[in-house]
Amino acid sequence: MREAVRIAIDKKGSDPANTPIAALLVRDGELVSSGINRTAECCDATAHAEIDALRAGGKATGEMRIEGATLYSTLQPCGMCTMAAIWAGVSRIVFGAGREDVHEMYFEDRHLSTLDFVADAYKDDLSLEGGILSDDCARLYFRPWDYVPEDQQAND
C-alpha cells in the first residue's frame, strides 16, 4: 500500500482536486502493473486507477484473467472496478481509505458498497481487506467534512 501511495503522489501530487488514486496489481509477490486515475486527462469515465492497472496487467501478462493476483488501491474500489477485478479473476482486493473516510462524491453508488458487489456476484473466492494505511490514503482525498463546490465534484 505504501507503494500505491507513493505512485499516487508521484504521478498526481497530493492535491485532492487532482484525484490522486493509484492501484497496483501484484501476483506471487511481484508487481505486475500499476495504474492511476486518469478520468479527467482521458475524458473517460472508465479510466479509474484499478481499471488502468488491470488493462496494463493484461498487456503485461498477455492474458485477460490474472488469477491469483491481488489488486491494491489507495481508495475503496467502486462497483465498476470491483466487477472488473472479478472478471479479471483477481483473488484479493486490498484498499486504503474506505467510503467512510472520504467525501461522498467519490462514490456515485451511494447506497451500495464493494462488499455488496462481491456478495451479489456470488464470488466466494475473492477476499476484500480495507483500512490498510487508511489515514495515509485518506489524506489524498477530500474528507467527509470538506466543502467541495458542486461544480468541482466528479460524481454529482
DSSP file with accessible surface (Angstrom, degrees, kcal/mol):
  #  RESIDUE AA STRUCTURE BP1 BP2  ACC     N-H-->O    O-->H-N    N-H-->O    O-->H-N    TCO  KAPPA ALPHA  PHI   PSI    X-CA   Y-CA   Z-CA
    1    1 A M     >        0   0   30      0, 0.0     4,-2.5     0, 0.0     5,-0.2   0.000 360.0 360.0 360.0 -34.7    0.0    0.0    0.0
    2    2 A R  H  >  +     0   0  170      1,-0.2     4,-2.5     2,-0.2     5,-0.1   0.883 360.0  51.8 -60.2 -37.4    2.9    2.3    0.7
    3    3 A E  H  > S+     0   0   76      2,-0.2     4,-2.6     1,-0.2    -1,-0.2   0.899 108.1  51.3 -66.0 -38.4    4.0    1.8   -3.0
    4    4 A A  H  > S+     0   0    0      2,-0.2     4,-2.6     1,-0.2    -2,-0.2   0.928 110.6  48.2 -64.2 -43.1    0.5    2.7   -4.1
    5    5 A V  H  X S+     0   0   21     -4,-2.5     4,-2.4     2,-0.2     5,-0.2   0.931 111.4  51.1 -62.3 -42.8    0.5    5.9   -2.0
    6    6 A R  H  X S+     0   0  111     -4,-2.5     4,-3.1     1,-0.2     5,-0.2   0.936 111.5  46.6 -60.7 -45.5    4.0    6.8   -3.4
    7    7 A I  H  X S+     0   0   11     -4,-2.6     4,-2.8     2,-0.2     5,-0.4   0.922 110.1  53.9 -64.1 -42.7    2.8    6.3   -7.0
    8    8 A A  H  X S+     0   0    0     -4,-2.6     4,-2.5     1,-0.2     5,-0.5   0.939 114.9  40.1 -56.6 -46.9   -0.3    8.4   -6.4
    9    9 A I  H  X S+     0   0   70     -4,-2.4     4,-1.9     3,-0.2    -2,-0.2   0.920 115.7  50.6 -70.8 -43.7    1.7   11.3   -5.1
   10   10 A D  H  < S+     0   0  105     -4,-3.1    -2,-0.2    -5,-0.2    -1,-0.2   0.897 122.0  31.9 -61.0 -40.8    4.5   10.9   -7.7
   11   11 A K  H  < S+     0   0  143     -4,-2.8    -2,-0.2    -5,-0.2    -1,-0.2   0.802 138.6  15.3 -89.2 -30.7    2.1   10.9  -10.6
   12   12 A K  H  < S-     0   0   21     -4,-2.5     3,-0.4    -5,-0.4    -3,-0.2   0.460  94.7-130.1-125.7  -6.5   -0.8   13.1   -9.4
   13   13 A G     <  -     0   0   27     -4,-1.9    -1,-0.2    -5,-0.5    -2,-0.1  -0.279  36.1 -77.3  80.1-171.4    0.5   15.0   -6.4
   14   14 A S  S    S+     0   0   77     -5,-0.1    -1,-0.2    -4,-0.1    -5,-0.1   0.297  88.3 116.3-114.3  10.7   -1.3   15.3   -3.1
   15   15 A D    >   -     0   0   83     -3,-0.4     3,-2.3     1,-0.2     4,-0.2  -0.691  60.8-144.4 -80.0 120.0   -4.0   17.8   -4.0
   16   16 A P  G >  S+     0   0   27      0, 0.0     3,-1.9     0, 0.0   126,-0.2   0.793  96.7  70.2 -56.5 -25.6   -7.4   16.1   -3.7
   17   17 A A  G 3  S+     0   0   56      1,-0.3   124,-0.1     2,-0.1    -2,-0.0   0.749  95.6  54.2 -63.5 -21.1   -8.6   18.2   -6.7
   18   18 A N  G <  S-     0   0   81     -3,-2.3    -1,-0.3    -6,-0.1     3,-0.2   0.392 105.9-131.1 -92.3   1.2   -6.3   16.0   -8.9
   19   19 A T    <   -     0   0   30     -3,-1.9     2,-2.4    -4,-0.2    18,-0.3   0.939  22.0-160.7  47.6  65.5   -7.8   12.8   -7.6
   20   20 A P        +     0   0    0      0, 0.0     2,-0.4     0, 0.0    -1,-0.2  -0.409  28.9 153.9 -78.7  72.3   -4.5   11.0   -6.8
   21   21 A I        -     0   0   16     -2,-2.4    16,-2.0    -3,-0.2     2,-0.3  -0.853  18.0-177.0 -98.5 135.4   -5.8    7.4   -6.8
   22   22 A A  E     -A   36   0A   0     -2,-0.4    52,-2.2    14,-0.2     2,-0.3  -0.961   7.6-168.2-131.7 151.9   -3.4    4.7   -7.5
   23   23 A A  E     -AB  35  73A   0     12,-2.6    12,-2.5    -2,-0.3     2,-0.4  -0.986   3.5-160.4-138.1 148.4   -3.7    0.9   -7.9
   24   24 A L  E     -AB  34  72A   9     48,-2.4    48,-3.1    -2,-0.3     2,-0.5  -0.972   8.5-150.5-127.0 144.8   -1.2   -1.9   -8.1
   25   25 A L  E     -AB  33  71A   0      8,-2.8     7,-3.3    -2,-0.4     8,-1.5  -0.973  22.4-179.4-115.2 120.4   -1.7   -5.5   -9.4
   26   26 A V  E     +AB  31  70A  28     44,-2.8    44,-3.3    -2,-0.5     2,-0.4  -0.970   8.7 179.0-125.5 133.9    0.6   -8.0   -7.6
   27   27 A R  E >  S-A   30   0A  60      3,-2.5     3,-2.0    -2,-0.4    42,-0.1  -0.998  72.8  -6.0-136.2 133.5    0.9  -11.7   -8.3
   28   28 A D  T 3  S-     0   0  147     40,-0.5    -1,-0.1    -2,-0.4     3,-0.1   0.857 128.8 -57.7  53.7  38.0    3.3  -14.1   -6.5
   29   29 A G  T 3  S+     0   0   68      1,-0.2     2,-0.4    -3,-0.0    -1,-0.3   0.489 115.2 113.6  76.3   3.3    4.9  -11.2   -4.7
   30   30 A E  E <  S-A   27   0A 139     -3,-2.0    -3,-2.5     0, 0.0     2,-0.4  -0.900  72.7-116.1-112.3 138.4    5.8   -9.5   -8.0
   31   31 A L  E     +A   26   0A  94     -2,-0.4    -5,-0.2    -5,-0.2     3,-0.1  -0.540  31.3 177.8 -69.5 121.6    4.4   -6.2   -9.3
   32   32 A V  E     -     0   0A  32     -7,-3.3     2,-0.3    -2,-0.4    -6,-0.2   0.849  60.9 -32.9 -90.1 -44.8    2.5   -7.0  -12.5
   33   33 A S  E     -A   25   0A  11     -8,-1.5    -8,-2.8    27,-0.0    -1,-0.4  -0.980  50.1-144.9-165.5 170.1    1.3   -3.4  -13.2
   34   34 A S  E     -A   24   0A  48     -2,-0.3     2,-0.3   -10,-0.2   -10,-0.2  -0.933  13.2-171.7-141.3 165.2    0.2   -0.2  -11.7
   35   35 A G  E     -A   23   0A   3    -12,-2.5   -12,-2.6    -2,-0.3     2,-0.3  -0.986   8.9-153.3-154.8 158.3   -2.4    2.5  -12.7
   36   36 A I  E     -A   22   0A  25     -2,-0.3     2,-0.3   -14,-0.2   -14,-0.2  -0.918  40.4 -87.7-129.6 159.8   -3.5    5.9  -11.7
   37   37 A N        +     0   0    8    -16,-2.0    11,-0.2    -2,-0.3     4,-0.1  -0.528  48.7 164.0 -67.2 125.1   -6.8    7.7  -12.0
   38   38 A R     >  +     0   0   83      9,-3.0     4,-2.3    -2,-0.3     6,-0.3  -0.002  29.0 123.0-132.9  28.8   -6.9    9.3  -15.5
   39   39 A T  H  >>S+     0   0   35      8,-0.4     5,-1.8     1,-0.2     4,-0.8   0.925  81.0  40.5 -61.1 -47.1  -10.6   10.1  -15.9
   40   40 A A  H >45S+     0   0   78      2,-0.2     3,-0.5     1,-0.2    -1,-0.2   0.930 116.1  49.7 -67.9 -44.3  -10.1   13.9  -16.5
   41   41 A E  H 345S+     0   0  110      1,-0.2    -1,-0.2     6,-0.1    -2,-0.2   0.852 121.6  33.8 -63.7 -36.8   -7.0   13.5  -18.6
   42   42 A C  H 3<5S-     0   0   53     -4,-2.3    -1,-0.2     2,-0.2    -2,-0.2   0.456  99.3-129.0 -97.7  -3.1   -8.6   10.9  -20.9
   43   43 A C  T <<5 +     0   0  125     -4,-0.8     2,-0.4    -3,-0.5    -3,-0.2   0.933  69.0 131.5  49.8  47.3  -12.1   12.3  -20.8
   44   44 A D    > < -     0   0   54     -5,-1.8     3,-1.8    -6,-0.3    -1,-0.2  -0.948  53.7-158.3-138.0 111.3  -13.0    8.7  -19.9
   45   45 A A  T 3  S+     0   0   81     -2,-0.4    -6,-0.1     1,-0.3    -1,-0.1   0.689  96.0  55.7 -64.1 -16.2  -15.3    7.8  -17.0
   46   46 A T  T 3  S+     0   0   49      1,-0.2     2,-1.7    -7,-0.1    -1,-0.3   0.458  75.1 101.8 -95.6   0.7  -13.8    4.3  -17.0
   47   47 A A    <   +     0   0    1     -3,-1.8    -9,-3.0     4,-0.1    -8,-0.4  -0.202  49.4 150.1 -83.9  50.6  -10.2    5.4  -16.6
   48   48 A H     >  -     0   0   50     -2,-1.7     4,-2.8   -11,-0.2     5,-0.2  -0.408  60.9-109.0 -76.3 159.6  -10.1    4.6  -12.9
   49   49 A A  H  > S+     0   0    0      1,-0.2     4,-2.6     2,-0.2   -26,-0.3   0.892 118.7  50.5 -57.7 -41.8   -6.8    3.6  -11.3
   50   50 A E  H  > S+     0   0    7      2,-0.2     4,-2.6     1,-0.2    -1,-0.2   0.916 111.6  47.2 -66.3 -41.3   -7.9    0.0  -10.9
   51   51 A I  H  > S+     0   0   15      2,-0.2     4,-2.9     1,-0.2     5,-0.2   0.918 111.4  52.3 -64.9 -42.1   -9.1   -0.3  -14.5
   52   52 A D  H  X S+     0   0   27     -4,-2.8     4,-2.4     1,-0.2    -2,-0.2   0.926 111.5  46.6 -58.1 -45.2   -5.8    1.2  -15.6
   53   53 A A  H  X S+     0   0    0     -4,-2.6     4,-2.5     2,-0.2    -2,-0.2   0.900 112.8  49.1 -66.9 -40.1   -3.8   -1.4  -13.6
   54   54 A L  H  X S+     0   0   18     -4,-2.6     4,-2.3     2,-0.2    -2,-0.2   0.912 111.6  49.0 -66.9 -40.9   -6.0   -4.3  -14.9
   55   55 A R  H  X S+     0   0  115     -4,-2.9     4,-1.9     2,-0.2    -2,-0.2   0.933 114.0  45.5 -62.7 -44.9   -5.5   -3.1  -18.5
   56   56 A A  H  X S+     0   0   37     -4,-2.4     4,-2.6    -5,-0.2    -2,-0.2   0.876 111.0  54.3 -65.9 -35.8   -1.8   -2.8  -18.0
   57   57 A G  H  X S+     0   0    0     -4,-2.5     4,-2.3     2,-0.2     6,-0.3   0.892 106.2  51.6 -64.9 -39.8   -1.7   -6.2  -16.3
   58   58 A G  H  X>S+     0   0   19     -4,-2.3     4,-2.0     1,-0.2     5,-0.8   0.917 112.3  45.8 -62.0 -42.3   -3.5   -7.8  -19.2
   59   59 A K  H  <5S+     0   0  184     -4,-1.9    -2,-0.2     2,-0.2    -1,-0.2   0.905 112.9  50.4 -66.5 -41.0   -0.9   -6.4  -21.6
   60   60 A A  H  <5S+     0   0   69     -4,-2.6    -2,-0.2     1,-0.2    -1,-0.2   0.871 122.1  31.6 -66.7 -36.2    2.0   -7.4  -19.3
   61   61 A T  H  <5S-     0   0   38     -4,-2.3    -1,-0.2     2,-0.3    -2,-0.2   0.636  99.2-128.6 -96.2 -16.6    0.8  -11.0  -18.9
   62   62 A G  T  <5S+     0   0   68     -4,-2.0     2,-0.3     1,-0.3    -3,-0.2   0.697  76.4 103.1  74.0  18.4   -0.8  -11.4  -22.3
   63   63 A E      < -     0   0  104     -5,-0.8    -1,-0.3    -6,-0.3    -2,-0.3  -0.977  67.5-145.9-134.9 147.4   -4.0  -12.7  -20.6
   64   64 A M  S    S+     0   0  136     -2,-0.3     2,-0.5    -3,-0.1    -1,-0.1   0.876  91.2  60.6 -74.8 -38.2   -7.3  -11.2  -19.7
   65   65 A R        -     0   0   87     -7,-0.1     2,-0.4    24,-0.1    24,-0.2  -0.788  59.8-172.8 -97.0 131.3   -7.5  -13.1  -16.5
   66   66 A I    >   -     0   0    1     22,-3.5     3,-1.5    -2,-0.5    25,-0.3  -0.615  20.6-170.6-119.8  64.6   -4.9  -12.5  -13.9
   67   67 A E  T 3   +     0   0  107     -2,-0.4    23,-0.2     1,-0.2     3,-0.1  -0.272  65.8  23.9 -63.7 142.8   -5.9  -15.2  -11.4
   68   68 A G  T 3  S+     0   0   43     21,-0.9   -40,-0.5     1,-0.3    -1,-0.2   0.417  93.5 130.9  85.1  -1.2   -4.2  -15.3   -8.1
   69   69 A A    <   -     0   0    0     -3,-1.5    22,-2.1    20,-0.3    23,-1.4  -0.455  51.1-137.8 -85.4 157.5   -3.4  -11.6   -8.2
   70   70 A T  E     -Bc  26  92A  19    -44,-3.3   -44,-2.8    21,-0.2     2,-0.6  -0.961  10.0-150.2-111.8 132.2   -4.0   -9.0   -5.5
   71   71 A L  E     -Bc  25  93A   0     21,-2.7    23,-2.8    -2,-0.4     2,-0.4  -0.922  12.9-165.5-102.7 116.6   -5.3   -5.6   -6.5
   72   72 A Y  E     +Bc  24  94A  50    -48,-3.1   -48,-2.4    -2,-0.6     2,-0.4  -0.884   9.9 177.8-101.1 136.0   -4.2   -2.8   -4.1
   73   73 A S  E     -Bc  23  95A   0     21,-2.3    23,-1.8    -2,-0.4   -50,-0.2  -1.000  34.9-140.0-139.7 142.4   -5.9    0.5   -4.3
   74   74 A T  E    S+     0   0A   0    -52,-2.2    23,-2.2    -2,-0.4     2,-0.4   0.697  95.7  40.1 -71.9 -16.9   -5.5    3.7   -2.3
   75   75 A L  E    S- c   0  97A   9    -53,-0.3    23,-0.2    21,-0.2     3,-0.1  -0.983 104.2 -90.6-132.7 142.9   -9.3    4.1   -2.3
   76   76 A Q        -     0   0   13     21,-2.4    -2,-0.1    -2,-0.4    54,-0.0  -0.261  55.3-110.5 -50.4 124.6  -12.0    1.6   -1.9
   77   77 A P        -     0   0    0      0, 0.0    37,-0.2     0, 0.0    -1,-0.1  -0.293  28.1-124.8 -62.2 144.6  -12.8    0.4   -5.4
   78   78 A C     >  -     0   0   21     -3,-0.1     4,-2.4     1,-0.1     5,-0.2  -0.195  35.5 -91.5 -75.6 177.8  -16.2    1.4   -6.9
   79   79 A G  H  > S+     0   0    4      1,-0.2     4,-2.7     2,-0.2     5,-0.2   0.892 125.3  53.4 -60.9 -41.7  -18.6   -1.1   -8.2
   80   80 A M  H  > S+     0   0   71      1,-0.2     4,-2.3     2,-0.2    -1,-0.2   0.944 112.3  44.0 -59.8 -47.0  -17.2   -0.9  -11.8
   81   81 A C  H  > S+     0   0    0      2,-0.2     4,-2.2     1,-0.2    -1,-0.2   0.876 112.7  52.2 -69.5 -36.0  -13.7   -1.5  -10.6
   82   82 A T  H  X S+     0   0    0     -4,-2.4     4,-2.2     2,-0.2    -1,-0.2   0.939 111.0  46.7 -64.3 -46.5  -14.8   -4.4   -8.3
   83   83 A M  H  X S+     0   0   60     -4,-2.7     4,-2.8     1,-0.2    -2,-0.2   0.891 110.5  53.4 -64.7 -36.6  -16.7   -6.1  -11.1
   84   84 A A  H  X S+     0   0   27     -4,-2.3     4,-2.0    -5,-0.2    -1,-0.2   0.914 108.3  50.4 -62.7 -40.0  -13.7   -5.6  -13.5
   85   85 A A  H  <>S+     0   0    0     -4,-2.2     5,-2.3     2,-0.2     4,-0.5   0.901 109.9  50.6 -64.2 -38.8  -11.5   -7.3  -10.8
   86   86 A I  H ><5S+     0   0   20     -4,-2.2     3,-1.5     1,-0.2    -2,-0.2   0.951 111.0  47.7 -62.9 -47.4  -14.0  -10.2  -10.6
   87   87 A W  H 3<5S+     0   0  172     -4,-2.8    -1,-0.2     1,-0.3    -2,-0.2   0.827 109.4  54.8 -62.9 -30.7  -14.0  -10.6  -14.4
   88   88 A A  T 3<5S-     0   0   10     -4,-2.0   -22,-3.5    -5,-0.2    -1,-0.3   0.522 114.7-117.4 -81.1  -5.6  -10.2  -10.5  -14.4
   89   89 A G  T < 5 +     0   0    5     -3,-1.5   -21,-0.9    -4,-0.5   -20,-0.3   0.674  49.9 170.8  80.2  16.8  -10.0  -13.3  -11.9
   90   90 A V      < -     0   0    1     -5,-2.3    -1,-0.2   -23,-0.2   -20,-0.2  -0.340  22.6-157.9 -60.7 139.6   -8.4  -11.3   -9.1
   91   91 A S        +     0   0   46    -22,-2.1    36,-2.2   -25,-0.3     2,-0.3   0.687  69.2  24.5 -93.2 -21.5   -8.3  -13.2   -5.9
   92   92 A R  E     -cd  70 127A  76    -23,-1.4   -21,-2.7    34,-0.2     2,-0.4  -0.998  55.2-161.1-150.3 139.2   -7.9  -10.4   -3.4
   93   93 A I  E     -cd  71 128A   0     34,-2.7    36,-2.3    -2,-0.3     2,-0.4  -0.995  12.9-175.8-121.1 127.5   -8.7   -6.7   -3.2
   94   94 A V  E     +cd  72 129A   3    -23,-2.8   -21,-2.3    -2,-0.4     2,-0.3  -0.988   8.5 179.9-123.0 128.3   -6.9   -4.6   -0.6
   95   95 A F  E     -c   73   0A  22     34,-2.5    37,-2.0    -2,-0.4    36,-0.3  -0.921  22.5-152.6-132.4 158.8   -7.7   -0.9   -0.2
   96   96 A G  E    S+     0   0A   0    -23,-1.8    35,-1.2    -2,-0.3    38,-0.3   0.843  77.2  33.4 -88.3 -92.8   -6.6    2.0    2.0
   97   97 A A  E    S-c   75   0A   0    -23,-2.2   -21,-2.4    36,-0.2    -1,-0.2  -0.472  75.0-151.2 -71.4 136.5   -9.3    4.7    2.5
   98   98 A G    >>  -     0   0    0    -23,-0.2     3,-1.9    -2,-0.2     4,-0.6  -0.486  33.8 -90.9-100.3 175.1  -12.8    3.5    2.7
   99   99 A R  G >4 S+     0   0   51      1,-0.3     3,-0.9     2,-0.2     7,-0.1   0.831 125.5  55.8 -54.2 -37.6  -16.1    5.2    1.8
  100  100 A E  G 34 S+     0   0  138      1,-0.2    -1,-0.3    43,-0.0     4,-0.1   0.661 102.7  57.3 -72.4 -14.2  -16.5    6.5    5.3
  101  101 A D  G <4 S+     0   0   29     -3,-1.9     2,-0.3    42,-0.1    -1,-0.2   0.562 107.1  47.2 -90.6 -13.1  -13.0    8.2    5.2
  102  102 A V  S << S-     0   0    3     -3,-0.9    41,-0.3    -4,-0.6    37,-0.0  -0.819  95.8 -74.8-130.4 168.4  -13.7   10.4    2.2
  103  103 A H    >   -     0   0   19     39,-2.6     3,-1.7    -2,-0.3     4,-0.2  -0.266  43.8-119.2 -60.6 145.7  -16.2   12.8    0.7
  104  104 A E  G >  S+     0   0  121      1,-0.3     3,-2.2    40,-0.2    -1,-0.1   0.719 103.1  81.1 -63.5 -17.6  -19.4   11.1   -0.8
  105  105 A M  G 3  S+     0   0    5      1,-0.3    50,-0.3     3,-0.0    -1,-0.3   0.750  79.6  68.1 -62.5 -20.7  -18.6   12.4   -4.2
  106  106 A Y  G <  S+     0   0   22     -3,-1.7     2,-0.5     1,-0.2    -1,-0.3   0.625  98.7  55.4 -73.1 -11.9  -16.1    9.6   -4.8
  107  107 A F    <   +     0   0    5     -3,-2.2    -1,-0.2    -4,-0.2     3,-0.1  -0.886  53.8 178.9-129.6 101.4  -18.9    7.1   -4.8
  108  108 A E  S    S+     0   0  105     -2,-0.5     2,-1.9     1,-0.2     3,-0.1   0.857  82.2  68.6 -63.7 -36.1  -21.8    7.5   -7.3
  109  109 A D    >   +     0   0   36      1,-0.2     3,-1.6    -3,-0.1    -1,-0.2  -0.520  68.5 171.7 -83.5  72.6  -23.3    4.3   -5.9
  110  110 A R  T 3  S+     0   0   77     -2,-1.9    -1,-0.2     1,-0.3    -2,-0.1   0.690  71.9  41.5 -62.0 -21.5  -24.1    5.9   -2.6
  111  111 A H  T 3  S+     0   0  177     -3,-0.1     2,-0.4     2,-0.0    -1,-0.3   0.357 106.8  66.9-111.8   6.1  -26.2    3.0   -1.3
  112  112 A L    <   -     0   0   79     -3,-1.6     2,-0.3    -5,-0.0   -33,-0.1  -0.959  62.6-161.4-124.9 147.1  -24.0    0.1   -2.4
  113  113 A S    >>  -     0   0   23     -2,-0.4     4,-1.7     1,-0.1     3,-0.6  -0.772  37.7-101.5-121.5 169.8  -20.6   -0.9   -1.3
  114  114 A T  H 3> S+     0   0    2     -2,-0.3     4,-2.1     1,-0.3     5,-0.2   0.887 122.6  58.3 -53.9 -40.0  -17.8   -3.0   -2.7
  115  115 A L  H 3> S+     0   0  109      1,-0.2     4,-2.5     2,-0.2    -1,-0.3   0.884 102.8  53.2 -60.9 -37.8  -18.9   -5.8   -0.3
  116  116 A D  H <> S+     0   0   63     -3,-0.6     4,-2.9     1,-0.2    -1,-0.2   0.910 107.1  51.6 -63.5 -41.5  -22.4   -5.7   -1.9
  117  117 A F  H  X S+     0   0   50     -4,-1.7     4,-1.5     2,-0.2    -2,-0.2   0.912 111.3  46.6 -63.9 -41.1  -21.0   -6.2   -5.3
  118  118 A V  H  <>S+     0   0   13     -4,-2.1     5,-1.9     2,-0.2     4,-0.3   0.944 114.5  47.2 -66.8 -44.6  -18.9   -9.2   -4.2
  119  119 A A  H ><5S+     0   0   63     -4,-2.5     3,-1.3     1,-0.2    -2,-0.2   0.926 113.1  48.5 -62.2 -44.2  -21.8  -10.8   -2.4
  120  120 A D  H 3<5S+     0   0  112     -4,-2.9    -1,-0.2     1,-0.3    -2,-0.2   0.762 107.8  54.9 -69.4 -24.4  -24.2  -10.2   -5.3
  121  121 A A  T 3<5S-     0   0   35     -4,-1.5    -1,-0.3    -5,-0.2    -2,-0.2   0.464 105.9-129.5 -85.6  -1.1  -21.7  -11.7   -7.7
  122  122 A Y  T < 5 +     0   0  203     -3,-1.3     2,-1.2    -4,-0.3    -3,-0.2   0.872  52.0 157.7  54.9  37.6  -21.5  -14.9   -5.6
  123  123 A K    > < +     0   0   31     -5,-1.9     3,-0.8     1,-0.2    -1,-0.2  -0.706   9.3 161.0 -96.5  85.5  -17.8  -14.6   -5.7
  124  124 A D  T 3   +     0   0  155     -2,-1.2    -1,-0.2     1,-0.2    -2,-0.1   0.491  68.6  64.3 -87.6  -0.3  -16.7  -16.5   -2.6
  125  125 A D  T 3  S+     0   0  100     -3,-0.1     2,-0.5     2,-0.0    -1,-0.2   0.160  86.8  84.8-105.3  19.3  -13.1  -16.9   -3.8
  126  126 A L    <   -     0   0   14     -3,-0.8     2,-0.3    -8,-0.1   -34,-0.2  -0.981  63.4-160.7-118.0 125.4  -12.4  -13.2   -3.7
  127  127 A S  E     -d   92   0A  61    -36,-2.2   -34,-2.7    -2,-0.5     2,-0.4  -0.834   0.7-156.0-107.4 148.3  -11.4  -11.6   -0.4
  128  128 A L  E     +d   93   0A  43     -2,-0.3     2,-0.4   -36,-0.2   -34,-0.2  -0.972  10.6 180.0-122.2 137.6  -11.6   -8.0    0.5
  129  129 A E  E     +d   94   0A  83    -36,-2.3   -34,-2.5    -2,-0.4     2,-0.2  -0.982  11.0 179.6-138.7 122.5   -9.5   -6.2    3.1
  130  130 A G        +     0   0   39     -2,-0.4   -34,-0.2   -36,-0.2     3,-0.1  -0.721  50.0  50.6-119.9 170.5   -9.9   -2.5    3.8
  131  131 A G    >   +     0   0   37    -35,-1.2     3,-1.2   -36,-0.3     2,-0.6   0.598  60.4 154.7  82.5  14.9   -8.4    0.2    6.0
  132  132 A I  T 3  S-     0   0   55    -37,-2.0    -1,-0.3     1,-0.3     5,-0.1  -0.649  85.0 -17.1 -79.7 118.9   -4.8   -0.5    5.2
  133  133 A L  T 3> S+     0   0   46     -2,-0.6     4,-2.5    -3,-0.1    -1,-0.3   0.872  90.3 164.9  51.8  39.7   -2.8    2.7    5.8
  134  134 A S  H <>  +     0   0   29     -3,-1.2     4,-3.2   -38,-0.3     5,-0.2   0.857  67.0  51.7 -58.7 -38.1   -6.3    4.4    5.7
  135  135 A D  H  > S+     0   0   98     -4,-0.2     4,-1.6     2,-0.2    -1,-0.2   0.932 111.1  47.4 -65.8 -42.8   -5.1    7.6    7.3
  136  136 A D  H  4 S+     0   0   57      1,-0.2     4,-0.3     2,-0.2    -2,-0.2   0.906 117.8  42.7 -62.8 -41.3   -2.2    8.0    4.8
  137  137 A C  H >< S+     0   0    0     -4,-2.5     3,-1.9     1,-0.2     4,-0.3   0.928 109.5  55.7 -71.3 -45.0   -4.6    7.2    1.9
  138  138 A A  H >< S+     0   0    0     -4,-3.2     3,-1.9     1,-0.3    -1,-0.2   0.811  95.0  68.2 -61.2 -29.1   -7.5    9.4    3.1
  139  139 A R  T 3< S+     0   0  155     -4,-1.6    -1,-0.3     1,-0.3    -2,-0.2   0.711  91.8  62.8 -62.7 -19.0   -5.2   12.5    3.3
  140  140 A L  T <  S+     0   0    6     -3,-1.9    -1,-0.3    -4,-0.3     2,-0.3   0.615 104.2  53.6 -79.3 -12.4   -5.0   12.3   -0.5
  141  141 A Y  S <  S-     0   0    3     -3,-1.9     2,-0.1    -4,-0.3  -124,-0.1  -0.766  96.3 -85.3-124.0 164.5   -8.8   13.0   -0.9
  142  142 A F        -     0   0   33     -2,-0.3   -39,-2.6  -126,-0.2   -36,-0.1  -0.478  52.0-130.8 -64.5 138.6  -11.5   15.4    0.1
  143  143 A R    >   -     0   0   50    -41,-0.3     3,-1.7    -2,-0.1   -41,-0.2  -0.455  22.6-100.1 -91.6 166.4  -12.7   14.3    3.5
  144  144 A P  T 3  S+     0   0   62      0, 0.0   -40,-0.2     0, 0.0   -42,-0.1   0.826 123.0  46.7 -55.6 -32.0  -16.4   13.8    4.5
  145  145 A W  T 3  S+     0   0  184    -42,-0.1     2,-0.1     2,-0.1   -43,-0.0   0.522  87.8 110.4 -91.6  -4.4  -16.5   17.2    6.3
  146  146 A D    <   -     0   0   56     -3,-1.7     2,-0.6     1,-0.1    -4,-0.0  -0.462  68.9-127.4 -72.5 140.6  -14.8   19.2    3.4
  147  147 A Y        +     0   0  194     -2,-0.1    -1,-0.1   -44,-0.0    -2,-0.1  -0.790  31.0 179.6 -85.3 120.8  -16.9   21.6    1.5
  148  148 A V        -     0   0    5     -2,-0.6     5,-0.1    -6,-0.0   -43,-0.0  -0.975  30.0-121.2-123.8 114.2  -16.5   20.8   -2.2
  149  149 A P    >   -     0   0   31      0, 0.0     3,-2.3     0, 0.0     4,-0.4  -0.223  23.8-117.3 -54.3 144.3  -18.4   23.1   -4.6
  150  150 A E  G >  S+     0   0  114      1,-0.3     3,-1.5     2,-0.2     0, 0.0   0.855 113.4  58.0 -52.6 -39.6  -20.8   21.1   -6.8
  151  151 A D  G 3  S+     0   0  140      1,-0.3    -1,-0.3     5,-0.0     5,-0.0   0.603 106.0  50.5 -72.7  -7.6  -19.0   22.1  -10.0
  152  152 A Q  G <  S+     0   0  114     -3,-2.3     2,-0.4     0, 0.0    -1,-0.3   0.391  86.6 104.9-105.3   1.8  -15.8   20.6   -8.7
  153  153 A Q    <   -     0   0   30     -3,-1.5     3,-0.2    -4,-0.4  -136,-0.0  -0.696  59.8-152.6 -88.5 132.8  -17.3   17.2   -7.7
  154  154 A A  S    S+     0   0   74     -2,-0.4     2,-0.6     1,-0.2    -1,-0.1   0.899  89.9  38.2 -68.4 -43.0  -16.6   14.3  -10.0
  155  155 A N              0   0   48    -50,-0.3    -1,-0.2   -48,-0.0   -48,-0.1  -0.928 360.0 360.0-112.5 109.4  -19.8   12.5   -9.2
  156  156 A D              0   0  125     -2,-0.6    -5,-0.0    -3,-0.2    -2,-0.0  -0.433 360.0 360.0-101.1 360.0  -22.7   14.8   -8.8
